[in-house]
């Protein structure tokens, strides 16, 4: 029986993707709490829609469908049934009865979920039976994603090879940064004791103060918003806003926004994909192997003991991790509601490093900026190779006198282009697929 204190994960708002990473011309599949969803946008609307990813006809995935060119509705690719923004069936190609849809309107509906667009993100409420509650509950928006207050920000999304509670615990732990992210965002030689004070802790909110040279306020608004507001002096402020999405057992998604109220010109001049491959993916890579195995070791230990004895947490730096774990035990009984989801936990074999650090499937495929940059890089490689081949062939056909005067500069340019090809092929392109992260080499 549900108690008064039990936290309901399904009756919450989750930002599943930055809007800029969604394709308005085709459906996108995402998973939240084990429920596979189909995101799509009607042709004549500015608002996205979210359905459970199954057609009521034969349960085929609607995310494999298409937006019909004439009606603007979502068409299932299995038998062509169409659905409008409310999930109502509008067309059954196989029917010769004009009253079939009218007489079965409720029975033929796709399951529509409440959704909103705000702060550049698409928000989904994964419980179709509590739309009224969804309408009354505010989105967990960050006050640091606000142009009127002078902030600029960028976004990032990546699927991760570990569970939601492991992700929350990791983001709530600033003391790992100098070590796990040495040379990227931290320096292990400058690591110092970290003082964390818990300001308040309730079912709806945990707040903490972080001391040090750059004081910060940490806010956890369950189940997904975990945010740092970092001050530099009296006026400068930077924000790390993370939304931690429970996807499936052993799987989570992070949707992050990075805000600041300074260095705005640099922000506008830096392409989003460069920020992703240079910094954001490296940071997530630095945690990935550590957390993948930490999670599995803890699960093994919890068969016989509590995290309170499995972990050794003696310092102030551990206080927010302890507070979160106590919150998880008190309000969630220390587990996610996979029993209520459509995906059940399964035993899995340990993955190899290429699977755990698979940037291409975890990020590039779902990031419009990185996907577009990768396509451009691959086209450039083709162009540079073609230029080299055509130049060499052309120069070989030139008369000897012309070849010396004109052919040599052309060959030099072709060789420079070949060097550019090598840079793109062997240095830049792999950063969109897989980069092994060896802490001992940092």
Secondary structure, 3 states (H helix, E strand, C coil): CCCCCCCCCCCCEEEEEEHHHCCCCCCEEEEECCEEEEEEECCCCCCEEEEECCCCCCCCCHHHCEECCCCCCEECCCCCCEECCCCCEEECCCCCCCCHHHHCCCCCCCCEECEEEECCEEEEECCCCCHHHHHHCCCCCCCCCCHHHCCEEEEEEEEECCCHHHHHHHHCCHHHHHHHCECCCECHHHCCCCCEEEEEECCCCEEEEECCCCCEEEEEECCCEEEEEEEECCCEEEEEEEEEEEEECCEEEEEEEEEECCCHHHHHHCCHHHHHHHHHHHHHHHHHHHHHHHHHHHHHHCCCCCHHHHCCCCCHHHHHHHHHHHHHHHHHCCCCCHHHCCCCCCCCCCCCHHHHCEHHHHCHHHCHHHHHHHHHHHHHHHHHHHHHHHHHHHHHHCCHHHHHHHHHHHHHHHHHHHHHHHHHHHHHHHHHCECCCCHHHC
